[in-house]
Amino acid sequence: MQAKLGFGLMMGLGALLSMALSVEVESGYYLDFRSTLLAVSAVYGGPLAILVTAILTLS
């Protein structure tokens, strides 16, 4: 259980970093890879990890 929490936390922090380093491709449109990290968190970490990742991404 702690491993899944830690994995979710790391993926969430990676998603936050991805949002901070996003690239503006057009006025008001940004490109980042947070959805990729959310998907990886869901596939490898399961429901608990995706919950932690989603909470960090939404804040």
C-alpha positions in Angstrom: 0.0 0.0 0.0 2.8 2.4 0.8 4.5 1.7 -2.5 1.3 2.6 -4.4 1.0 5.8 -2.4 4.6 6.7 -3.1 4.2 5.9 -6.8 1.1 8.1 -7.0 3.0 10.9 -5.2 5.9 10.7 -7.6 3.6 10.6 -10.7 1.7 13.6 -9.2 4.9 15.6 -8.7 5.9 14.7 -12.2 2.6 15.9 -13.5 3.0 19.2 -11.6 6.5 19.6 -13.0 5.1 18.9 -16.5 2.5 21.6 -16.1 5.2 24.0 -14.9 7.3 23.3 -17.9 4.5 23.4 -20.5 5.0 25.0 -23.9 2.6 27.5 -25.3 1.9 26.4 -28.9 -0.7 29.1 -29.7 -2.1 32.0 -27.7 -3.8 30.4 -24.7 -3.0 26.8 -25.7 -0.4 24.9 -23.8 1.2 21.5 -24.4 2.2 19.3 -21.5 2.4 15.6 -20.7 0.3 15.4 -17.5 -2.2 13.0 -19.1 0.6 10.6 -19.9 1.7 10.5 -16.2 -1.9 10.0 -15.1 -2.3 7.0 -17.4 1.0 5.5 -16.2 -0.1 6.0 -12.7 -3.4 4.2 -13.4 -1.8 1.3 -15.2 1.1 0.6 -12.9 -0.1 1.9 -9.6 -3.8 1.1 -9.6 -6.7 3.0 -8.1 -4.9 4.3 -5.0 -2.0 5.7 -7.1 -4.3 7.4 -9.6 -6.3 9.0 -6.8 -3.1 10.5 -5.3 -1.9 11.6 -8.7 -5.3 13.1 -9.7 -5.5 15.0 -6.4 -2.1 16.5 -6.9 -2.8 17.4 -10.5 -6.1 19.1 -9.7 -4.6 21.4 -7.0 
